[in-house]
Amino acid sequence: MALPGGEMMPREIKFRGMDLKGNWYYGNVSVLPDKVHDVAAGTYISNIAGCPFAYAVRPETVGEFIGLPDKNKKEIYDGDILVYQNAYVKIIFLIYWDEIYAEYETKSIVNPKHSDAHCFKPHWNTYARVIGNKWENKDLLNKGGEKV
């Protein structure tokens, strides 16, 4: 995001991850390939006090905050499912990180006219809202359903 004068505003770098019980945790991410002292190998999210191995999470659920909120001021993370709607179109899409282009992109789930991947445009968040994520709301991915 640009500030007046063209300088870039730093965004907050943080992650979220889900544990085996379905609880979400937010903070920094740490990955231990091997056991270290009494901490088992795994993927962890830190707590507010800064403990790096506070919460063991499922590695496939870890997603980074993209730096923008949705239209309701809810933070958007990699793996979220959003609905974008304006006067002309309604699209349900998945947010994901594209390794080749090094940017967040969208993949339309419902509207076949918009099935191609596109870079997530910063102004889209003023129209889009988070309606779920790909781990808790597989029905949105599989059936193209929508929670309103």
Secondary structure, 3 states (H helix, E strand, C coil): CECCCCCECCCCCCEEEECCCCCEEEECEEEECCCECCECCEEEECCCCCCCCCEEECHHHCEEEEEEECCCCCEEECCEEEEEECCCCEEEEEEEEECCCCEEEEEECCCHHHCCCEECCHHHHHCEEEEEECCCCHHHHHCCCCCC
